[in-house]
Amino acid sequence: MMDERFNELVEQLKNNKKDFGLCELEEQEVFRKVGIKNCNNYCLGGWNRTENSDFINYWCYRINPDYKPEPEKPEFVKVEIVKCKDELLGVVNNGQFDLPFSITLLHCLPSLQSFDHFEIDEEFISIERVAKCINDGFTVYADFTK
């Protein structure tokens, strides 16, 4: 589900008036993604924080008014930085990711639109540290958003 549509439905479901079972499947999916702990149910003439562990078809739920969706984390493609021709550092296009050239040199990577960061063992590093880290025996990756 697209973020924009999900956010739109979250706002709508903060004022929901239908029983869960009468909601569209897309709305039920949003309720489940938000989670029952972030919802109130209508019971005995008022809205209460729900104590149930799952949604009940004949109960009416609303997403809490203060609920804010967490932004989705982008997915990355890791491409190892290696010594290319003439001992220059870069990445080799092995079909794993769409790169503009068969070899893209290190200093060109940050200018690529999908480039996000360099990393060693899930730790971000600067371009200035890449060569030293590789010479010290570490595997360094350039991460690109999918």
Helices and strands as residue ranges (DSSP letters): H 3-13, G 20-22, H 25-34, G 36-38, E 39-43, E 46-49, E 61-63, E 76-80, E 82-83, G 85-87, E 89-92, E 103-105, G 106-111, E 115-120, E 123-125, H 127-135, E 141-145
